[in-house]
Amino acid sequence: MDKYKDKRKEYKKTYFKKLKQDKARELFRR
């Protein structure tokens, strides 16, 4: 259970990081 939770946390972290990068890229393109 804990392992699963940790994995989810890591996934969320990387997901949001990717999201931020994509947003930054959009702003940069403008």
C-alpha positions as CSV (number, residue, x, y, z in Angstrom):
1,M,0.0,0.0,0.0
2,D,2.7,2.5,1.0
3,K,4.7,1.6,-2.1
4,Y,1.7,2.2,-4.2
5,K,1.2,5.6,-2.6
6,D,4.8,6.6,-3.1
7,K,4.5,5.6,-6.8
8,R,1.5,7.8,-7.2
9,K,3.2,10.7,-5.5
10,E,6.2,10.3,-7.8
11,Y,3.9,10.1,-10.8
12,K,2.0,13.2,-9.8
13,K,5.3,15.1,-9.3
14,T,6.6,14.2,-12.7
15,Y,3.2,14.8,-14.3
16,F,2.9,18.3,-12.9
17,K,6.5,19.1,-13.8
18,K,5.7,18.1,-17.4
19,L,2.6,20.2,-17.3
20,K,4.6,23.2,-16.1
21,Q,7.2,22.7,-18.8
22,D,4.5,22.5,-21.5
23,K,3.0,25.7,-20.2
24,A,6.3,27.5,-20.2
25,R,6.9,26.3,-23.7
26,E,3.6,27.8,-24.8
27,L,4.5,31.1,-23.2
28,F,7.9,31.1,-24.7
29,R,6.5,30.5,-28.2
30,R,4.3,33.5,-28.0
